[in-house]
Amino acid sequence: MTDDTRNDAVILQEIKKRLEEDPHLDENGITIEVNDGLVFLKGKIDTEEEKYLAQKIAASVPGVSNVENHLHLGFGLANTLSKIVSNISGPEDEIEKKNDKKPEA
């Protein structure tokens, strides 16, 4: 079996494996279909970057003739905001720490 005539099931498993291994991508919302080497990506992802990364990864698998990317942004705004909020250490925290250390008279 040459790379050009790879079985769709083998292609599907390889795409899934590569998507799972990429640390910059959450593959949980992605559904993959393969038909005669043509790959269909469907589902919801968080960012445009993930959308194009998934397409790039799928296209890099031997035996893939083309990739149709039907991924949609599903959780982008909520996910992005929660990431921002979790990384913020507000100035109120620093003020409270300083107020706790009042000089003794």
Buried (B, 14 or more C-beta within 10 A) or exposed (E): EEEEEBEBEBBBBBBBEBBEEBEEBBBEBBEBEBEEBBBBBBBBBBBEEBBEBBBEBBBEBEBBEEBEBEBEBEBBEEBEEEEEEEEEEEEEEEEEEEEEEEEEE
